Amino acid sequence: MDESYQVLRTALRVISAINEKRRPDPADTERLNAIAGPKPNGVTTDEFTCDVIREAIKVRMAASTVIENDGANGVER
C-alpha cells in the first residue's frame, strides 16, 4: 500500500477515536506527528488530524489524476 493510504488510515483511526470520545492510540498519534510534523500550538488534535486527512486525500487525488491522464494518452502503468 502506498504511504498516503497508510496516512489516511491512521488519521481516520485517530479522528474516529476522538469522535467516539476515546483517546486515540498513542502509536497512531506518534505516526501522524512523524509524518506531518508536530501539531502546531493552538491547534486541536481533531483539527490537526483533519488537516492530515485533507492532505492525504489531495495526494491520492493527484496520483489518481496522473494515472487517468496517462491512460488517456495510451501510457500504461
SULMOJO-V371275 format. One record per helix or strand. SS is the DSSP state (@ for helix, = for strand). FROM is the first residue (numbers start at 1). LEN is the number of residues. If there is no record, write none. Layout:
SS,FROM,LEN + SS,FROM,LEN
This chain:
@,3,17 + @,26,11 + @,45,28
